[in-house]
Structures are given as C-alpha cells and as structure tokens.
Amino acid sequence: MDPEYRLTTYLNQMREKYQITSRGAKVYIARLDDAILESSKGKKRCKFPSDDFPEIDIERKGCVYVGVTRKTVYKRFRQHLEGHKRKGWALHKFPSSRYFKECVEELTKQYGFTHLHVETREKIESWVGYTLYKAGYWVWGPHAHEEYKKPKEQNQWNYDDFLGSGDLI
C-alpha cells in the first residue's frame, strides 16, 4: 500500500472503524532527537526498522516515539520527561523538545487516535508505528506486534503476527 495513502485516506478509515468508545485510550506520536541513532541502546530498542522489519530504501523522515495512554496525552508526555515509566525510555532520553506543542501535538493530531477500546489499543499503536515506518520514519515504542513471540502466559491478549494483514496492512 502506498505510504501516503496509508497515512491519509486509510488512516481516516481506520479512525472511523476503531475510534468507537466514548472515552478510551489515545495513540500519540512524539518527535525524537536524531541523537538516538548514535546511541547503541537506542538502535537496539528501535521497533521499526528492526530484525523483523529491515530498513526501507527511502529517505528517512525522522525519529518518532509512538505510545498509547488512557491519560491525557499532555500528562503522559510530562511523565515521559520525568522518567515515570521505563517503557518510555526513548522519549525520556531523546525528546526533540521539552515543549508539548513542538514535540507531540502536531504529529499526534496528524496521525494519532483517540477513543480506542482496550482490546485494540495496542494493536493500533503498533499499526501506527508500522505505518510511519513504511513512510520513512524510524520508530520506538510499540510492542504488541512482538507479543506473539513470547510464551503464551506472557501474551496477555493472545496476539498473533497481525501486522500486514487484515485491517492492519
């Protein structure tokens, strides 16, 4: 699928289908400083590209963190900057700006989701990361697409290898 189509028309179709609860989780996107590419830990923790998703031969558009939260996106961003959760390591260590408006607001409005049901929020988070990767971004954060590799007792939602199939193309 063409990356521009995926990030416009198809993204809007996905929002119509999956933004279905009155409240619910939000998927947000934050710009990361390119210095993360010089960090051995940063490269190791990159989700797209990775061993399963090799580099794509297109111009890199930048580095981003894709996350999901039930809090306000602003509050979660502040928590990242304070180092609240280890899962947000990339955004804690390498934010492009400490200002929400510059770092998070624009990309989240453009590519984010709101009102996601608990059972789909992490799949959508991975799909947004995958979609941005296909468009030329390097992505940190999403993890649901890797859950199928874990032992069954650690795969809480019983995820399979879902990226690239069904709606999540």
N, C-alpha and C positions, 0 to 999 in steps of 0.2 A: 504494500500500500504506500502510496506517495506520502512522504512525511508532512508536507504542507496540508494535504487533505486530512491526514490523521489529526493534525493539531488545530484544525478549524471545523470543517463540516462534521467529521466523525466525532470529534471531541464534543461538539454540541449535541449530537445524537446520544452519546454516552451519558452526558449530563441529564438529558430528558429521561433516559431509562433508569439511571441509578440514583439520582438525587430525589429520593422518594419519601423520606421521613420528615416530620415537622421540625425536628431538631436533628441531632446526629453528628457524626464525625465530619471533619473537614480535611481535605488533602491540600497541603500548601507547598510552595516551591520557594527556595531561597537561593540567591546567588552566592557562590563561594569564591574566595580569592584563588586565583590560579596557582598560588604558592602551594596549595595542597598537592599539586602534581610533582612537586620536588620532595615531598615527604614520603619516605618508604612506607610508613604506616598508612598514609593517605592512599597511595596506589594500591596497597594490599586490601584496603577496605572499600575500594570502589566497587559499585554494583554493576554499572554499565559504563564502559566495557569491563569485561572480566573473562575468566577462563571459559565460561559458557556463552558469553556474548562478546566476540572479538571486536577490536577496533574497526570502525567503518571508514571507508576511504572517502570521507567528505570533510570539509573544513570544520574544525571544532568551533562551536559557538560559545563555549564557556563551560564552567563547572557549576553544578547545582546540587542542592540537597532537597530531596522530596520526603515529606513527612506526613503523618496523619495524627490528628488530635481531636479530642472532644471539647477541649478548652477553646477560648478564642485564639485565633492564630497569633495575634499580638502577644498574648500572655505566654503562649508556648515559645515564641521567638525569644522573649525575655528570659525564659527558663533555660533555653539553649545557651544564651550568652553567659548565664550564671553557672553553667555546667551541671544543671539539675539532673539529667539522665545520661548515662554512658552511651546509650544508643545514638544520641545526637552529637557524638564526638566531632564529626566533620564541621558542623555548623558552629559548635562551641569554639573550635580552634581556628577555623578559616572563614569567618563571615566576610563577605565583600564589604560590608558596612555594619556599624553597630546601630544604624538607624533603620527602623522597620520599613519605612516608606521606600528607601533606596534598596534595601536588601531583599525584601519579601513581597511587598504589596503589589508591584507591577506584574511579576510572574505568576503570583497566586491568582490575581484577577484574570489573567490571560489563560492559564492552564489548570487552575485548581478546581476543586469540587467542594460542595457543601451538602449537608443533609444526607449523608451516606449511612446506610444500615450497617449495623455491627458485623454482619456476616459477609459483607462485600467490601468494606472499607480498606482492608489491607491488600486485597487483590487490585482494587482501583489504584491504590498508592503505587504498587508495583507496575501496573499498566501505564500510569502517567510517567514513571521513571523510564520505562521501556520506550514509550512514545518519544520522550525528549532525547533519549539515546539515539533512536532512529533518525532524529532530526539534526544530530550533531553535537549534543551536549554530553559531557561526562557526568555521571550521576552517582550520588551517595544517598544512603538512607533506606530505600525499600528493601524488604526481605521476604515477603510472602512467597515470591516466586522461587525461593530456595528451600521452602519448608518441606517439600516432597522428598528431599534427600535425607531428612532426619528420620530417626526411628519413630514408629507410629505414635508412641506415647508422648513424644515431643512435638508432634504435628497437630496442634490443638484443633484446628479447623479441618483436618484431613485434606489439605490441599494436594492437588496433583500438579503436574507440569503444565500449567494453564496458559502461560504467556505464548502468544502467537496462534491461539486457537479460539474458536467461538467469537464472542464479542471482543475478547481481549487480544485482537490482532494488531 
